[in-house]
Amino acid sequence: MKGFSFQSAGFLQFLLSICLFSHFLVSCHEDRDKIIAEKVAERLEEYRKKKMDNCRQNLYEKAEKLVDSLLLEEAKEALQDSLSKMKPFKPLQPPDVLPIDSEEVKPIFQGSGSGG
């Protein structure tokens, strides 16, 4: 049996393949962590943007309701004001009418009422 030698081509090839494989694993691991960090940052940014859009939409809806109610109240007030201006004035009460005949009313026929 021959002596074991580090100079053999098979051993160097094996050692080289192990070095390359370990380098590949380390670089893949680093790339993988970098890719994961980038994806997390992207998703976080998307979440923030979506949350901001939702908040902005809710704010717009609340502001729209407030403005609509203010405009409606203003229109109602203007309508009430214009209707009260169109109302005719109340006429003055006419003076009391004096009676034409101020004599006391007397019966036409004098009698006890037994017919005849």
C-alpha positions in Angstrom: 0.0 0.0 0.0 1.2 3.4 -0.9 1.6 6.1 1.7 -1.0 8.7 2.0 0.0 12.0 0.4 -1.6 15.4 0.5 -0.1 15.9 -3.0 -2.6 13.6 -4.7 -4.9 15.2 -7.2 -8.1 13.6 -5.7 -7.4 15.0 -2.3 -6.8 18.5 -3.6 -9.9 18.3 -5.7 -11.9 17.1 -2.7 -10.4 19.9 -0.6 -11.1 22.5 -3.2 -14.7 21.3 -3.6 -15.3 21.5 0.2 -13.9 25.1 0.2 -16.1 26.1 -2.7 -19.1 24.5 -1.2 -18.6 26.2 2.2 -18.0 29.5 0.4 -21.1 29.0 -1.6 -23.1 28.2 1.6 -21.8 31.3 3.4 -22.4 33.6 0.5 -25.9 32.1 -0.1 -26.7 32.6 3.6 -25.5 36.3 3.4 -27.5 36.8 0.2 -30.5 35.1 1.7 -30.4 37.4 4.8 -30.0 40.4 2.5 -33.0 39.4 0.4 -35.1 38.7 3.4 -34.2 42.1 4.9 -35.1 43.8 1.6 -38.5 41.9 1.4 -39.3 42.8 5.0 -38.5 46.5 4.2 -40.7 46.4 1.1 -43.6 44.8 2.9 -43.2 47.3 5.8 -43.3 50.2 3.4 -46.4 48.8 1.6 -48.1 48.4 5.0 -47.3 52.0 6.0 -48.5 53.3 2.6 -51.7 51.3 2.9 -52.3 52.4 6.5 -51.6 56.0 5.5 -54.0 55.7 2.5 -56.7 54.3 4.8 -56.2 57.1 7.4 -56.3 59.7 4.6 -59.5 58.2 3.2 -61.2 58.2 6.6 -60.2 61.7 7.2 -61.6 62.8 3.8 -64.9 61.0 4.5 -65.2 62.8 7.9 -64.3 66.1 6.4 -66.8 65.6 3.6 -69.6 64.8 6.1 -68.7 67.9 8.1 -68.6 70.2 5.1 -71.9 68.7 3.8 -73.7 69.3 7.1 -72.4 72.8 7.3 -73.5 73.6 3.8 -76.9 72.0 4.4 -77.4 74.1 7.6 -76.3 77.2 5.8 -78.8 76.5 3.0 -81.6 75.8 5.4 -80.9 79.0 7.3 -80.8 81.0 4.1 -84.1 79.4 3.0 -85.8 80.2 6.3 -84.5 83.7 6.2 -85.7 84.3 2.6 -89.2 82.8 3.4 -89.6 85.1 6.4 -88.8 88.1 4.2 -91.5 87.0 1.7 -94.2 86.7 4.3 -96.7 89.5 3.9 -97.1 92.0 6.6 -100.0 91.6 9.1 -102.7 94.2 8.4 -103.8 96.5 11.2 -107.1 95.7 13.0 -110.0 97.7 11.5 -111.7 100.2 13.9 -114.9 99.2 15.7 -118.1 99.7 13.6 -120.7 101.7 15.5 -124.2 100.4 15.3 -126.6 102.2 12.9 -129.6 102.1 15.2 -129.0 102.5 18.8 -132.6 102.3 20.0 -133.9 99.5 22.2 -135.7 96.6 20.4 -139.4 96.4 21.3 -141.9 93.7 20.3 -144.1 94.4 17.3 -147.3 93.1 18.9 -148.4 93.8 22.4 -150.4 91.1 24.0 -150.4 88.0 26.0 -150.0 85.7 23.2 -153.4 84.0 23.0 -153.9 83.8 19.3 -156.8 85.0 17.5 
